[in-house]
Amino acid sequence: HETTAGALTWAVFMLSQDEGPAAALRAEVETASGDGPVTLEHVKKLHRARAAFREAMRLYPPLPFLPRVALEATTVGAQAVPRGAMIMIAPWTLHRCEGLWEAPDRFDPDRVLPEREKSIPKGAYLPFGLGPRLCVGAAFATIEATMILARLMRRYEWRAEAAERVRPLVRLTLRPAEPILMRLSR
């Protein structure tokens, strides 16, 4: 749950910085659930909430570095990689690569909406890992985060205090270096 909570922190922070995606998300929640509570039945209709979560994980992947061991000798580009070598895969860098993403440092949830996600190059987005090492909780985390984000954004408007001071810090997982203080209003 730590990685989901961290990704939700970044999603709410990013949404607090841009009213356009936040307003679109709120409108979607209203359309999907009306005046009633946001439930599991609504998740399939909450494309913008899911996209905001996924885009936050693109910019702030919970695990910014993934260690792997080479099972056999190979080459990566011109670099020889011996069997048993430790390889670091860096979603943080990959997710911000200009060759793979248009305006890669910009928070743009629309880029991961269902109608556009097929245009993402294979292997360019891996906040949960990829292939046989894919996080076993990826689907659960996405459903859980989509519901939580929809509920939080529906209920409150969020404004970060001193947003310019917010910086990421890498320990085992990625987190804010200092607490992100928010001002909430209904």
Buried (B, 14 or more C-beta within 10 A) or exposed (E): EEBBBBBBBBBBBBBBBBEEBBBBBBEBBEEBBEEEEBEEEBBEBBBBBBBBBBBBBBBBBBBBBBEEEBEEEEEEEEEEBEEEEEEEBEBBEBBBEEEBBEEBEEBBBBBBBEEEEEEBEEEBBBBBBBEEEEBEEEEEBBBBBBBBBBBBBBEBBBBBEEEEEBEBEEEEBBBBEEEBEBEEEE
